[in-house]
């Protein structure tokens, strides 16, 4: 159990190095945004997949401000690619930014920055999900989640929330059981489960 925690802690330390090096929090704050860390790094469940997730809010929402923040982020030479998706008219009501940062060891980190309209049904929602999951984790469920996530090949796209639900709600403890559970519980787009 201790070994899996050490791997995760080392990866989380690296993730914070990326956050500090990119100045991402300061960049978004400079346009008046509230930037919230969400996802696996927020919950201490980052392992295997170099992915950092932020949800961002501005009042008022201004698309040019979002581009301005990304232009500043792009000045960092370690940022190799940035992609943009406009989902303002979709259920999410957001702008999706995905930046790829190359660290000193040549590893690529995906930084997801979701700039959400305040009136979106998802405004603040995944922050609550992270709080609830963090509150119910035990050393055993944390270890099971980390072990399962660490066993998933990088090329297989699995949402972390599926693993959390399988372990916390259904008592799944290993990768083989997880694959069986996932087959019986296919993902349904945006997963709104929380414990």
N, C-alpha and C positions, 0 to 999 in steps of 0.2 A: 504493500500500500504506500509506504513512504517513498519508494522509487518513483511512482507515477506522480505523486505530489511534487517531487523535486523537478521532474521534467516540465510539468505545468508551470511551476514557479519561475523556472529559468526562461521559459517562453514568454511569460507575462512580463518579466523584467525587460526582455528584448522589445516587447511591444511598447512599453513605456518609453524606451529609448527612441523608438520611431516617433512617438507622439511628441516627445521633447525636441527631437531634431527637426521635425517639420514645423514646429511652432503652431500647430493646427488649432489649438484652443485659442491662442492669442489672435490668430488671423480671423477666425470667425467672430470672436468677441469684438474685434475692431470695427465690424460693421453693425454692431449692436445686437448680435445674435446671442441666444442662449444655446449652448452646445452641451449635450448630455451624452456621456458614454453609456452605451447599452450593450447587450449581447454577452458573449462568452468572457470577454476581458472584464467586464463590469462584475460578473458573477464569480470570477476566479475559476472559470472552466475552460480557459483557452489552452489548447494542446493540438499539435499536429497540423492545424490549418492556420496559416498566418493571415488572420482576418481581424480587423479592428472596426467596430461599428459605432457611429455617432448619429444621433437624431438632433436636428437643428431647427430652431424657431426664431422668426423675426417678426416684429410688429412695427410698421406694416410689412407684409411680405413684398419684396421687390426683387424681381428676377435679375436685374442688373447688379444688385448687391451680391447675389449668389455667385455670379460670374466674376465679380471683382475679388471675392475671397479666393476663388479658385485660381485666378490669375496670379495672386500672391503666392499661393501654395506651389504653383507650377515653376516659380523661380528657384525652388529647391532642386539642385542638380540630381538628387537621388530619386526624385519623382520622374518616372520614365513614361508613364501613360496616364491619361485622364479620359474617362468616358462620362457622357451626360445622357440622362433620360428624362423627358418631360412627361410626368404622370399627373399633371395638375387636373386634368379632366377625368382621370381614372378614380377608382374607389379610394386609393391611397391619398390622393390630393397632395402630391409632393414632387420635388425635383430629386432625382437620384444622381449622385456623383460617385464615381469609383476611381480612386487614384491608386496607382501601383508604385510602391517605393522599394528601391533596391538597397538592402543593408550592406554593411562592410564585408559580410561573408558571401555576398551574391544572392542571398535569399530575397524573394519577392514577397512583399506584404501588400495585401489589398486593404485599402482604407475606404470603407463605405460611409458616405456622408449623405444622409437623407434629410433634405430641407423641406419640412412639412408645414403646410398651411395650418394656422391655429384652429380653423374650423373643421379640419379633418377628423374623422371618427377615430383615427389612430394617434392623434396628438396626445402625447403623454402616456399612451397605452403600454408601449413596450418598456418604458421606464418602470411601470408598475409590475409588469411581468418579471423583470430582473429582480426587483425588490422581493416579490413573493417567492421566487425560486430560491434566492439567497437565504431567505428566512427559514425555508423548510429543509435545506440541505443538511445531511449528517455526514460525518467522515466516510461512512460506508457508501451512501448514495453518491457522494462526490467522487470517491474512488471508482465506483462502477461506471459513472458517466465518463470520467477521464479515460478509463481503460477502453471502453467501447469507442469513444471518439478517436482514440489513438490507434485503434485497429482498423478504422475506415480508410481505405485507400484514398489519396488526395483526389484522384480523378473521379471518384464516386461522389456525386453531389447529394449530400444529406444535410438537411437543416438541423442545427443544434437542438432546436426546440423539440424535434421528434425524439431525440435521444433523451432529453430531460423528461418528457412526458412518459416515455417507455419505462424509464428507471423509477421516477418518483411515483407515478400513478399505477403502473402495472408491475412493478417489482422486477423488471428485466435486469439481469446481472452480468450478461456476457454477450459478445458479438454475435454468436450463432443464434441465440434467443432473440436478439435485436432484429436480425434480418428476417426471422420468421414473423415477429410482431409487425414489422414494417410492411411485409407482404399482405398481412391481414388488415393493416391500417394505413392505406395509401394517403399521401399528403393531399390536402385539399386547398392548394393555393396559399393564401395568408393563413397561418395557423394561429388561432386566437386563444389557445389553451393557456391557462395558468393554474397553479396549484391552489 
